[in-house]
């Protein structure tokens, strides 16, 4: 768009990660500045930490146009941007708490009803997956005090230890490997819950990242002191005018109006929409979700349709069948899926269109209802139908690639 703006008498610039200070100042001096939300936010924090105006790069907050606006202003609105200072040394403490909480027993928190008397369960702690909170119970506190040889965990002198306990319990019960984070090159790296991408250089605050590192037994990178922080929501509310575009803003219209005072305008397509958007299918467990995926593949195979499915999300009539993919292979008692569900479904998708029905019937005995051919003639007819469908899928794939 640079040449277009130049024709209109304007200049465009862009900011990048690790950009030299002089180039960054020049980019902000342009009439239109492109960049990512995190770069804008961190530049704002650095400007507020500058000791003089010579160290400031942003000129003000006049008008922001945000791409994928619902993802930035709604989904990631409470994501904090943090600038840290010198680290504090407390590595051994994290290892001690990680060792103790591994043998502690926790259960999901259940809110008591108004007519029932609240009673603490006979466990060490409770956790709430929705709000990402944990609550140590008397039995668990006694275990911690015995293991660490403390007279009173909640003594004013042990305030920091209480935070260590809470973070260790969160790491143990609320954060799962290969779902919320991955281990690469001996480091714990956060997985973006919205995009599934690894967030390089990002760390959880308040000691949570160190607690996860202690849980996994990797080298702990010492905790840093927070010097400045702001959420994406609070940053973009600094602008005098705010707008954006996305293909899924209509469902978040209420939040846009209440939080930002923004109204959503729906732009119709230039041609009628051919896609059939069905309702989302929600399942309580991963096993139920993958059983539904297997059933969907079987039904489409019986109809002679080409089946292509990603392991973590599958479309059925426009609906999304989705949940976090299983991190490792495991046995599911009484289930036809005996390896990693994501890997099994991916394998079924790649082989269902090119193999006979007997393969799926043997792989998923409970989910299959097909009858074996009782005569050579029926077997030959079945093979002809299979070859016909395979060639049809190949022609479709070839034409799609060419176009």
C-alpha positions as CSV (number, residue, x, y, z in Angstrom):
1,X,0.0,0.0,0.0
2,X,3.0,2.3,0.2
3,X,2.9,3.5,-3.4
4,X,-0.8,4.3,-3.0
5,X,-0.3,6.4,0.1
6,X,2.6,8.2,-1.6
7,X,0.3,9.1,-4.6
8,X,-2.1,10.6,-2.0
9,X,0.7,12.6,-0.4
10,X,1.2,10.4,2.7
11,X,4.0,8.2,4.0
12,X,3.7,4.8,5.5
13,X,6.1,3.1,8.0
14,X,6.2,-0.2,9.8
15,X,7.7,-1.3,13.1
16,X,9.4,-4.7,13.7
17,X,10.8,-6.6,16.6
18,X,14.4,-5.7,17.6
19,X,14.2,-2.6,15.4
20,X,16.9,0.1,16.0
21,X,15.7,3.1,17.9
22,X,16.3,5.7,15.1
23,X,14.3,3.6,12.6
24,X,11.5,3.1,15.1
25,X,11.2,6.8,15.7
26,X,11.1,7.4,11.9
27,X,8.4,4.7,11.5
28,X,6.2,6.4,14.1
29,X,6.8,9.8,12.4
30,X,5.0,8.6,9.3
31,X,1.4,9.4,8.5
32,X,0.4,5.7,8.8
33,X,2.3,3.1,10.9
34,X,1.9,-0.6,10.5
35,X,2.8,-3.1,13.3
36,X,1.7,-5.8,15.6
37,X,-0.3,-5.2,18.8
38,X,2.5,-6.3,21.1
39,X,5.0,-4.0,19.5
40,X,2.7,-1.0,19.9
41,X,2.0,-2.0,23.5
42,X,5.7,-2.5,24.5
43,X,6.6,0.8,22.8
44,X,4.0,2.5,25.0
45,X,5.5,0.9,28.1
46,X,9.0,1.8,27.2
47,X,7.9,5.4,26.5
48,X,6.5,5.6,30.0
49,X,9.8,4.4,31.4
50,X,11.8,6.9,29.4
51,X,13.7,9.5,31.6
52,X,13.3,12.2,28.9
53,X,11.3,13.0,25.8
54,X,14.3,12.1,23.6
55,X,13.6,8.4,24.5
56,X,9.9,8.5,23.4
57,X,8.9,7.1,20.0
58,X,5.1,7.3,19.9
59,X,3.5,10.6,19.1
60,X,0.0,10.0,20.5
61,X,-3.0,7.7,20.1
62,X,-5.3,9.1,17.4
63,X,-6.8,6.3,15.2
64,X,-6.2,2.6,15.3
65,X,-7.5,0.1,12.7
66,X,-7.1,-3.5,14.0
67,X,-7.1,-6.5,11.7
68,X,-8.8,-9.6,13.2
69,X,-10.3,-7.2,15.7
70,X,-12.3,-9.8,17.6
71,X,-9.2,-11.8,18.4
72,X,-7.2,-8.8,19.6
73,X,-9.9,-6.8,21.5
74,X,-12.0,-9.7,22.8
75,X,-10.1,-13.0,22.9
76,X,-6.7,-11.6,23.9
77,X,-8.1,-8.5,25.6
78,X,-6.8,-9.4,29.1
79,X,-3.4,-10.6,27.9
80,X,-0.8,-8.6,29.8
81,X,2.3,-7.1,28.2
82,X,5.1,-7.0,30.8
83,X,8.5,-5.5,30.9
84,X,10.7,-7.2,33.5
85,X,13.8,-6.2,35.5
86,X,16.6,-8.1,37.3
87,X,15.8,-11.7,38.3
88,X,15.3,-12.9,41.8
89,X,17.1,-16.1,42.9
90,X,14.6,-18.8,44.2
91,X,15.2,-21.8,42.0
92,X,15.5,-24.4,44.8
93,X,12.3,-23.3,46.5
94,X,10.4,-24.0,43.3
95,X,11.9,-27.5,43.1
96,X,10.9,-28.2,46.7
97,X,7.3,-27.2,46.2
98,X,7.1,-29.1,42.9
99,X,8.3,-32.2,44.7
100,X,5.7,-31.9,47.4
101,X,2.6,-31.0,45.3
102,X,3.2,-34.1,43.1
103,X,1.9,-36.3,45.9
104,X,-0.9,-34.1,46.9
105,X,-4.5,-34.9,45.9
106,X,-6.8,-32.3,44.3
107,X,-10.3,-32.3,42.9
108,X,-12.2,-29.8,40.8
109,X,-14.0,-27.1,42.7
110,X,-17.7,-27.5,43.0
111,X,-19.8,-24.5,44.1
112,X,-22.2,-25.4,47.0
113,X,-25.9,-24.9,46.5
114,X,-27.8,-22.4,48.7
115,X,-29.6,-25.1,50.6
116,X,-26.6,-27.4,51.2
117,X,-24.1,-26.8,53.9
118,X,-20.6,-26.2,52.6
119,X,-18.1,-28.8,53.6
120,X,-14.5,-29.1,52.5
121,X,-13.8,-32.3,50.6
122,X,-11.3,-34.8,52.1
123,X,-8.5,-33.8,49.7
124,X,-5.4,-31.5,49.8
125,X,-6.7,-28.8,47.5
126,X,-9.3,-27.8,44.9
127,X,-8.8,-26.2,41.5
128,X,-11.1,-24.3,39.1
129,X,-10.2,-24.9,35.4
130,X,-12.4,-22.1,34.2
131,X,-11.0,-19.3,36.4
132,X,-7.5,-20.8,36.7
133,X,-7.5,-20.7,40.5
134,X,-6.5,-23.1,43.3
135,X,-7.4,-23.3,47.0
136,X,-5.2,-25.2,49.4
137,X,-7.2,-27.1,52.1
138,X,-6.2,-27.8,55.7
139,X,-5.0,-31.3,54.9
140,X,-2.7,-30.0,52.1
141,X,-1.4,-27.2,54.2
142,X,-0.4,-29.6,56.9
143,X,1.5,-31.7,54.3
144,X,3.4,-28.7,53.1
145,X,4.3,-27.6,56.6
146,X,5.6,-31.1,57.5
147,X,7.6,-31.5,54.2
148,X,9.2,-28.0,54.5
149,X,9.5,-28.1,58.3
150,X,7.4,-25.0,58.9
151,X,5.5,-24.1,62.0
152,X,3.0,-22.0,60.3
153,X,2.9,-21.5,56.5
154,X,0.7,-18.4,56.8
155,X,3.1,-16.6,59.2
156,X,3.8,-13.1,57.9
157,X,7.4,-14.1,57.4
158,X,6.3,-16.8,54.9
159,X,4.2,-14.6,52.6
160,X,6.4,-15.5,49.6
161,X,6.1,-19.2,50.3
162,X,2.3,-19.0,50.0
163,X,2.7,-17.7,46.5
164,X,5.1,-20.5,45.7
165,X,2.5,-23.0,46.9
166,X,-0.3,-21.5,44.8
167,X,1.8,-21.4,41.7
168,X,3.0,-25.0,42.2
169,X,-0.6,-26.2,42.6
170,X,-1.6,-24.3,39.4
171,X,1.3,-25.8,37.4
172,X,0.4,-29.3,38.6
173,X,-3.4,-29.2,38.1
174,X,-4.2,-26.5,35.6
175,X,-1.4,-26.5,33.0
176,X,-0.8,-29.5,30.8
177,X,2.2,-30.3,28.7
178,X,1.6,-30.2,24.9
179,X,-1.6,-28.4,25.5
180,X,-0.8,-25.2,27.4
181,X,3.0,-25.4,26.8
182,X,5.7,-27.5,25.1
183,X,9.2,-28.5,26.0
184,X,11.8,-27.4,23.4
185,X,15.5,-27.4,23.8
186,X,15.2,-27.8,27.5
187,X,12.8,-24.8,27.8
188,X,9.2,-24.4,28.6
189,X,7.5,-22.5,25.8
190,X,3.9,-21.2,26.0
191,X,1.3,-22.3,23.4
192,X,-1.1,-19.6,22.4
193,X,-4.6,-20.9,23.4
194,X,-6.2,-19.0,20.5
195,X,-3.9,-19.8,17.6
196,X,-2.0,-22.9,18.8
197,X,1.3,-21.3,17.9
198,X,4.3,-21.3,20.2
199,X,4.8,-17.8,21.7
200,X,8.6,-17.4,21.5
201,X,10.1,-15.2,24.3
202,X,6.8,-15.1,26.3
203,X,6.7,-16.2,29.9
204,X,4.0,-16.4,32.6
205,X,4.4,-14.0,35.5
206,X,4.2,-14.2,39.3
207,X,6.4,-17.3,39.4
208,X,4.0,-19.5,37.4
209,X,6.5,-20.1,34.6
210,X,9.2,-21.1,37.1
211,X,6.7,-23.5,38.8
212,X,6.0,-25.2,35.5
213,X,9.8,-25.5,34.8
214,X,10.2,-27.1,38.2
215,X,7.3,-29.5,37.5
216,X,9.0,-30.6,34.3
217,X,12.4,-30.9,35.8
218,X,14.1,-28.4,33.4
219,X,16.5,-25.6,34.3
220,X,14.6,-22.8,35.9
221,X,15.1,-19.3,34.5
222,X,14.9,-17.0,37.5
223,X,11.9,-14.9,38.0
224,X,12.1,-11.3,36.9
225,X,10.6,-8.2,38.7
226,X,7.8,-6.6,36.8
227,X,8.7,-3.0,35.9
228,X,5.7,-2.1,33.7
229,X,2.6,-3.8,32.4
230,X,-0.6,-3.1,30.5
231,X,-3.3,-5.3,28.9
232,X,-4.2,-5.0,25.2
233,X,-7.7,-3.9,26.2
234,X,-6.4,-0.9,28.2
235,X,-3.9,0.0,25.6
236,X,-6.3,0.2,22.6
237,X,-8.8,2.1,24.8
238,X,-6.2,5.0,24.8
239,X,-7.0,5.8,21.1
240,X,-9.4,8.6,20.3
241,X,-10.9,6.5,17.5
242,X,-10.9,2.7,17.2
243,X,-12.0,0.4,14.4
244,X,-11.2,-2.9,12.7
245,X,-12.4,-5.7,10.5
246,X,-12.9,-9.4,10.9
247,X,-15.1,-12.1,9.5
248,X,-16.5,-13.2,12.9
249,X,-17.3,-9.9,14.7
250,X,-21.1,-10.2,14.6
251,X,-21.2,-12.9,17.3
252,X,-19.2,-10.5,19.6
253,X,-21.2,-7.4,18.9
254,X,-22.5,-7.1,22.5
255,X,-19.0,-7.1,23.9
256,X,-17.8,-4.5,21.4
257,X,-20.6,-2.1,22.3
258,X,-20.3,-2.6,26.1
259,X,-16.5,-2.5,26.4
260,X,-15.3,-0.2,23.5
261,X,-18.5,1.6,22.4
262,X,-18.0,0.1,18.9
263,X,-20.9,-1.0,16.7
264,X,-20.7,-3.9,14.2
265,X,-21.6,-3.3,10.6
266,X,-22.1,-6.5,8.5
267,X,-21.0,-6.3,4.9
268,X,-22.9,-8.7,2.7
269,X,-21.1,-11.0,0.3
270,X,-21.1,-10.3,-3.4
271,X,-22.7,-13.8,-4.0
272,X,-25.0,-16.0,-1.9
273,X,-23.2,-18.1,0.7
274,X,-23.2,-21.7,-0.4
275,X,-21.8,-23.0,2.9
276,X,-24.2,-24.6,5.4
277,X,-23.2,-23.2,8.8
278,X,-24.5,-25.6,11.4
279,X,-24.4,-25.3,15.2
280,X,-21.2,-26.1,17.1
281,X,-21.0,-29.6,18.6
282,X,-19.7,-29.6,22.2
283,X,-18.5,-32.8,23.9
284,X,-17.7,-33.4,27.6
285,X,-14.7,-35.5,26.9
286,X,-12.1,-36.1,24.2
287,X,-13.2,-39.7,23.8
288,X,-16.7,-38.7,22.9
289,X,-15.5,-36.1,20.4
290,X,-13.2,-38.5,18.6
291,X,-16.0,-41.2,18.5
292,X,-18.2,-38.6,16.8
293,X,-15.4,-37.9,14.3
294,X,-15.1,-41.6,13.5
295,X,-18.9,-41.9,13.0
296,X,-18.8,-38.9,10.7
297,X,-16.0,-40.4,8.6
298,X,-17.9,-43.7,8.4
299,X,-21.1,-42.0,7.2
300,X,-19.3,-39.9,4.6
301,X,-17.4,-43.0,3.4
302,X,-20.6,-44.9,3.0
303,X,-21.9,-42.1,0.8
304,X,-18.7,-42.2,-1.3
305,X,-17.5,-38.8,-0.3
306,X,-13.8,-37.8,0.0
307,X,-12.9,-37.3,3.6
308,X,-10.1,-35.0,4.8
309,X,-9.9,-34.1,8.5
310,X,-7.5,-32.3,10.7
311,X,-6.8,-34.1,14.0
312,X,-7.8,-31.2,16.3
313,X,-10.9,-29.9,14.5
314,X,-13.3,-31.4,12.1
315,X,-16.1,-29.8,10.0
316,X,-19.4,-31.5,9.8
317,X,-22.1,-29.6,7.8
318,X,-20.4,-26.4,8.7
319,X,-20.1,-27.2,12.4
320,X,-16.9,-27.3,14.4
321,X,-16.0,-30.4,16.3
322,X,-13.1,-29.3,18.4
323,X,-11.1,-29.7,21.6
324,X,-7.5,-29.8,22.6
325,X,-5.6,-32.6,20.9
326,X,-4.4,-35.4,23.1
327,X,-0.7,-34.9,23.8
328,X,0.5,-38.5,23.9
329,X,-0.6,-42.0,23.0
330,X,-2.6,-43.8,25.6
331,X,-5.0,-46.7,26.0
332,X,-8.7,-45.9,26.4
333,X,-10.4,-48.8,28.2
334,X,-13.4,-50.1,26.3
335,X,-12.7,-47.8,23.4
336,X,-12.0,-48.7,19.8
337,X,-9.4,-45.9,19.6
338,X,-6.4,-47.6,21.2
339,X,-3.6,-45.1,20.4
340,X,-3.4,-41.3,20.4
341,X,-6.9,-40.1,19.3
342,X,-5.6,-37.3,17.1
343,X,-3.1,-39.7,15.4
344,X,-5.7,-42.4,14.9
345,X,-8.3,-40.0,13.3
346,X,-5.6,-38.5,11.1
347,X,-4.7,-42.0,9.9
348,X,-8.3,-42.9,9.4
349,X,-8.9,-39.8,7.3
350,X,-5.9,-40.4,5.1
351,X,-6.7,-44.0,4.4
352,X,-10.5,-44.1,4.4
353,X,-10.9,-42.8,0.9
354,X,-8.3,-45.2,-0.7
355,X,-8.9,-48.5,1.1
356,X,-11.6,-51.0,1.5
357,X,-14.2,-50.8,4.2
358,X,-12.6,-53.8,5.9
359,X,-9.7,-51.7,7.1
360,X,-11.9,-49.3,9.0
361,X,-14.1,-52.1,10.2
362,X,-11.0,-53.8,11.8
363,X,-9.7,-50.5,13.2
364,X,-12.9,-49.4,14.7
365,X,-14.9,-52.6,15.5
366,X,-17.5,-51.0,17.7
367,X,-18.0,-48.0,15.5
368,X,-18.5,-50.1,12.3
369,X,-21.7,-51.7,11.2
370,X,-20.6,-52.9,7.8
371,X,-21.1,-56.5,6.8
372,X,-18.5,-58.5,5.1
373,X,-19.1,-59.7,1.6
374,X,-20.6,-63.1,1.6
375,X,-19.8,-64.0,-1.9
376,X,-16.9,-63.4,-4.4
377,X,-19.3,-61.4,-6.6
378,X,-20.0,-58.9,-3.8
379,X,-16.3,-58.6,-3.1
380,X,-15.5,-57.8,-6.7
381,X,-18.3,-55.2,-6.8
382,X,-17.0,-53.6,-3.6
383,X,-13.4,-53.3,-5.0
384,X,-14.7,-51.7,-8.1
385,X,-16.6,-49.1,-6.1
386,X,-13.5,-48.5,-4.0
387,X,-11.3,-47.9,-7.1
388,X,-14.0,-45.6,-8.6
389,X,-14.1,-43.5,-5.4
390,X,-10.3,-43.4,-5.2
391,X,-9.9,-42.1,-8.8
392,X,-12.6,-39.6,-8.2
393,X,-10.9,-38.2,-5.2
394,X,-7.6,-38.1,-7.1
395,X,-9.2,-36.1,-10.0
396,X,-10.8,-33.7,-7.5
397,X,-7.5,-33.1,-5.7
398,X,-5.7,-32.6,-9.0
399,X,-8.2,-30.1,-10.3
400,X,-8.1,-28.2,-7.0
401,X,-4.3,-28.0,-7.0
402,X,-4.3,-26.8,-10.6
403,X,-6.8,-24.0,-10.0
